[in-house]
Amino acid sequence: MWENYYTPNSLQAALNLLAEHGDHVRIVAGATDLILELERGQRPGVKALIDVTRIPGLDRIIYDEADWIHLGPLVTHNHVAGSSLVIERAFTLARACWGVGSPQIRNRGTVAGNLITASPANDSIAPLMALGAQLTLRSADGERVVRLEDFYTGLRQTVMRADEFLIDIAFPKPSEQSRNTFIKLGLRRAQAISVVNVAVAVEMEGVAVEQAVITLGSVAPIVIHAPTAELFLVGKELSPAVIAEAGDRAAAEAKPIDDLRGSAGYRAEMVRVCTMRALRALAAENERKGYPERPVMLWGVEEMQVEAPLPECLEHHAGIPIETTINGHHYTFESGHEKTLLRLLREEAGLTGTKEGCAEGECGACTVFLDGVAVMSCMVPAPRAHGAEIVTIEGLAHDDHLHPIQQAFIDEGAVQCGYCTPGFLMSGAKLLEERPHPNRSEIEQAITGNLCRCTGYYKIISAFKRAASIHAMTAE
């Protein structure tokens, strides 16, 4: 899929590579969109990737002295979904990020990548636009700041140049009088692309709306405002009649199309419904209802962050080996640099326990731990394994003793056709590491990225509960 793979150890090194290679290179952070585009031949000119995931300091959420909140380019959706600062003041963004994909995808996919992909259905665009976000784009020649509203020029098109790196996403911290939320309509509860999404932010003066912002996703070539609905709300209380009128006005401003996920008429109606739901939640002050107090991340007991730089910049192409540790054993691969981690594990390492169910990050059968974090290995470029610690299903048992989640699957009869089982076991093992005594909600959060084609989730959930009991007894 690519010829050269670079892993710089500093921001300046990444900028230099961008300047050198121009249109033939792309930045890789999560790669959850880019890998699929490359495999489908949608990026024929891309010959090299620049992996920035090992540059320290780029994965932080920072609140500065000017009362602005900053997201670095490596801030993932899970970083945002678990941030107390974002949840407290910019809940619309936290809610949107929590609805992206699954824990494994959220551990890789970045907010910056979501913005750059520029699909109007991408969930983080509408809330950030509602929050008044701006982007800092840097190249070897300098940097510029662009309002998010001015970033998009059309469907999947932006003002970003090939030599630029999105180094910062920033927005003013909403005041204590601000209330905001996000409503997403998908075709299923998780792992769903938005049919419609709506972000609403209101500034209140007592019981009246002083300022309102409504942004709509997946109903036009780019994410748009609903200006007549925004203006209508100013100076009014959020009464049922006002909310209904605002919903009608927002629906009238949508410009949807018919596609596989919904008709234009359905989308317009759902803009009305979702806008009303958001405003009702804000009026009742229950917009956080259903949001987990401690979201399950599947990244273990510590927050996923890059602490130390690589000693030197790396380059991988044909003839340069990938050296890594898998299940505690050192491996050197002379081939496979152009593959995904999934195929490296199966074809070069011969570790076929990790399954390929969809190769699109949809089913979770390929879940592994990469440097302690659960990820979909079909969405990770193979060279990212260089110098990393990887655990696969073959590494869960120790000293001939099954992991509690493995034993529980046997005891509860949770193994059915078995194809999805390795992914469920990996998610379960990481959940028990993160939450030794998970409740049902936490179990369900942990497996939103794991698809069982036999539809036998009852036994799987029972096995997770039993595994927690076994884990507790083993710990004692």
N, C-alpha and C positions, 0 to 999 in steps of 0.2 A: 504493500500500500504506500510505502514511502521508501526513499533511497537512503537518506541520512537522517539521523536522530541526534539532536544536540541537547545536552543538559547543562546549561550555564549555572554558575554558582553566585552570580550577582546580577542585579538589574542592568547595570551598564553592559555586561557581557551579552545579555539578551538583546539589548538595543543594538549593539554592534552587529549581531547576527542578522537581525531584521534588516538593517541597512545594507548588509552585504548580499543577502539573498532576495530581497524584494518580493515580487509576486509569487515566487516559487516556494515560500516558506510560510508556515502558520504557527502561532503560539498554541501550545497545549497546556491546559490546566486540568480540567476534568475530562475533556475529550469525548464527553458523552454524546455530543452532536457530531463532532468532526469525524470520529471513527466511522460512524454510519455513512456519512457523506462520502468518505474516501472509499469505503467498500462498495458503494453503489455507483462509483464513477462520477460523482457529482462535482469533484474537485480535480479535474484532470491535470491542471497546471501545478498542483502542489507536489513537490518532490522531497521536501524536508520538513521536519517538525522541531520546534524549540520547546522543550519541556521545562517550565518555570516552577514546577511544584517543589523544588528543593532550595528555593531562595528564601532565606529567613525574613520575617517582618512583613511579608505580603499577605498574610492570612489573619490580620488583626482587625477588630472593630474598635474604633477609637472615638472618644468624645473630646473635642478640643476646647480651648479657652474661648473661642468665638461662638460657642454653643452650636457647633456643627457635628454631625455624626459621620464618620468616614468608614467605608468598607474597602479593604485592600483587594487587589485583583485575585487573590487566592482564597478569599472568604467564600466558603461553601454555603449551600442552602441550610445544612445542618448547623453551621456556625450561627447563622442568623436566627433559625428557629429556636435555638437554645439560649440566645443572648437576652439577659434580663433587661438590658438597656433598650434593645429594640422592642421587646415584648411590652415594656412599660410605656414607651413613648411613640413608637412607630409600629403599632400592632398590625396594621394593614400589611406591612412587609413581612413580619414574622409569620402571619397566617398564610400568606402566599407562598413563602418558602417551605413551610411545613407541608403544603399540598403538592409539592413537586415530587414526582416519581415515587421513590421508596427510600428507606434509610441508606441502602447501599449506593443508590444514585446520588442522594443528597450528600453523601460523604465524599464524592468526587466532583459533582457538578458545581460550578461556581456561579455566583450572581453575575459577575462580569461576563462570563461566557454566555449566560442566558440573555443578557442585553445585546451582545454582539451578534448572536445568531439572528436576531431581529425578526423573529416570527411574531405576529400580533397575538398569537395564542400563548406565548411565553408568559409565565405567571408573575415574574418579578417586575416587568416593565410598568404595568398599570399602577401598582402601589408606589413605586419610586417616582413616577411622573406626578402622582397625586401629592407626594411629599416635596415636590420642587427640587428634584435631584439634579446635580450637574456632574459631568465626567471630565477627568483630566487625562488627556491623551499625550503621551510623550514619545518622541523619536530621538535619534542621535543628534538631530539638529535643534531640538528644543521641545517645548510643550505648549499646549493650548487647552483652554477650558471650554466645554460645550454643554449647554443646557440639554438635558435628556430629551426635551420636547423638540429640539433642533437636530438631534442625532440621527433621526430616521428620515430617509428620503423616499422610501417606497417599500414594497414587500421585500423583506430580507435585504434591504439596502440601507447603508449608513454613510455618514460623511468620513468615516475612518479610513486613513490611508494605509497602504500595505506595510509601511515602515513604522507604524505607530503601535504603541502598547497602551492599553487602558490601565493606568496605574492607580486610579482612585475614583471611587463613587462617593459623593458627599451630598448631604441634605441638611437643612437647618433643623435642629431638634424641635419638634412640635411643643407648643406651650402646654401648661397644665390644663388650659381650657380647651385643648384640642382633643377630638375624639376621632378615631379612624378605624376602618375595618376593610375586609376583603371577602368577597363572595365568589366562589368558583363553581361552575356547573360543568361536570364531566359525565362521561357515560358509565363510570363506575367509581367506587369509593377511593381507590388508589390507582397509581400508575395510569392516570388518565390525562389526556390533553384537553385543555379547556374548550368546551363548546362556546361558552361565554364566560368572561370574568369581569368583575366590577370592583373598583377600589373607590372608597368614599372617605373623605376627610372633611370634618366640619370644625370650625372655630366657634365656640359658644360664648355668648354674652348673656349670662343668666340662663333663661330658658329659650332664648332666641338664637338663631343662627346668625353669626356675624360674618362668616365667610364659609364658602363651600366649594369643594373640588370633587368632581366625579369623573373618573377615567374608565374607559371601556376597552376591553381586550377581546380579540377574536371576532370582531364585528366590522372590520374595515381593513384595508391593506396595512395600516399601522395602528398602534394604540391611539385612541382619540379621546378628547374631552367631550363632555355633554354640556356646553356652555349655557344653553337656555335653562336647563334644569339647575345648574349651579347658581345662576342669577336669580331664578325664581325662589330659591330657598333663603336667600339673604333677608334677614329681618323677621323671619317667621318662626313660629314654634313648630316642632316636628309632630304635628297632629296627624291623625289618620288621613284626613283630606289632603293636607299638604304633601304627605308622603306619596299618596296615590297620584297626585298631579305631577310630582317630580319624576315618578316612575314612567308616566306617560310621556313626559318631555324627553327623558333620556332615551326611551325606545324610539322616538321619532328621529333622533339624531344618529342612530346606528345605521351603518351601511353594509349589512351582511350579505353573504353569498350562500348558495346551496353547495354543500359538499357531503362527504360520507358521514360526517358527525352530526349534521343537522341542516335543515332547510333555512333559507333566509327568513321566512316568516316565523319559524320557531325561534330562531335566534333573537329576532326583534322582540318577540313576546317575553323571552327569558331575560332580556336586558331590563324590561319593565319589572319583572318579578324579582330579579336579583338586586336591582337598585332599591326597591321597596324593602326587601329583606334586610339589606345593609342599614338603611335609615331606621327601620323599626328596631334593630338591634342597638343602634346608637341612642335612640330615644329611650329605650328601656335600660340602657347602660349594662347590657348583657352580651356585648360583642365578643367577649372572651369565652362564652359558653362553649363547652366541648373541646377547648384547647387544653392539652395535657399540662398538668403542673410541672412535670419533669419529662419532656419528650424523650422517647427512646432513640438513641443515636446509633447504636451498634458500633461504637468506637472504643468501648472499654471504660475503664475507670477514670481516665484522664482525657481532657479535651485535645482533639487532634490539632497540633500546631507544629510548624517547622522551627526547630530551635537552633540548629547549627548548620553552617554552610558546608557544601562539599569542599574537600581540599583543593580540587581543581575542576575545571570544566570538562565535560565528557562528550565524546562523539561516538556514535555507533553506526556502522554500515557493514556491508559484507566483509567478513574477515576479521572484524573486531569482536571478541567474545563478550557475552553477557555473563557476569559472575554474580551469583546470588545464593541465598540460603533458603532452602525449602524444607520445612518440617525438621529443622535442626541440622540438615546436611548441606554441605557445600556442593554447588553445581556450577559447571562451566559449559556454556552453550556456544558452539562455533557457528551455529545457524539460528534462524528464527527472529532476527532483529526486526524484520518487516511485518511480523505477525502481531496478533493480540496476545495478552498474557494467557488467556484461556488456551489458545492453540499452542503456545510455547509449552505450557504445562502438559497438555495431552500428547503432543507430537514429538517434542524434543525431550521432555523429562519422562514421558511414559506414565504420567500420573493421571489415569483416566477416570478416577473417581469424580473429579470435577466435570460436570456434564455440560454439553452445549444443547440447550433447549431452543433458544430463539436467536442468539447472537445479536440481540438488539437491546439488551438491558431490561427486558420485560418479564422474564420468568424466574430469575433468581437461582436457577439450577447451577450456575457457574460461580456462586459466591465463595470467595476465599478471603483470608486476612492478609492485607498488605500493610506492613509496618504496624500491625496491631489493629487495623481498622477493616471492617467488613466492606468489601467492594464487589461489584460485578466484574469478573475477570475478562469478560468479553468486551468491556468498555475501557480496558487499560492497555496501552501500548506495551509490547513485550520489553523494550529497553528500560522501562521504569523499574523492572525487576533488578537491574544492576545495583548491587550493594544493598539491596533491600532484604527484609525478613518476611517470608511468605509462609503461611500455614494453609494446607488444603485438608480435605476430608481424611486423607491418609494419615494426617498428623494429629488428629484429635485424641486417639487412644494413647495411653502411656503405660509402658511396662506390662503389656498384655492386659491392661484394665481399660475397659471401655469408658469413654466420657459419660457422665450422667445422662446427657441428652440421648446418646446412642443407646444406652441401656433402657431408658424410658421408652424409646420407640419400639424396642423389642417387647418389653413388658406390656405395653398398651396396644400392640398390634397396629402401630401407626404406619408401618411400611406397607405400601400398596404395590403399584407397579415398580416403585423404587427409583424412577427417573428423577423425580424432584427431591428425593430424600436427602442427598448430600447438601443441597442448598439450605433446606430446612434445618439440618443438623448444625451447619455453620452459623446460621442466624441464631439458633437456640444456644449454642455454646457462647457466643458473644453476648447475648442477652443475659445469661446467667453470670457472666463476668461483670457486666454493668449493673445488673439488678438481681442479686442472689434470691430475692423473694418476689418475683414479678406477679402482679395481679393480671386478671384477664385482659384488661385494656392494654397493658404493657406487652403482653404476649401478642395480641392482635397487631399492635404497632410494629412489633419486631418482624412479623411475617407478611407485612403488606407488599414486600418485594418478592415473595416466594409464591409461585403459582402451582397449585396441585390440579393436574388435569383429571384425576380420578374423583375430584370434588369431595374428598374425605377429610375435611378440616376438623371434624369433631374429634377424631382419634388423635390428630396431630396436636390439637390444643390440650387434650388430656395428657398427652406425652410431655408437653412442656410443663404442665403443672406437676406431674410426677417427677420430672427431672429436677425441679426446684427442691422437692422434698429429698431426693437422693443427694443433691448437691449440698443441702444443709446438713444431712447426716455425715457426709464425707468430710465436710469442713470441721465438724465436731471431733 
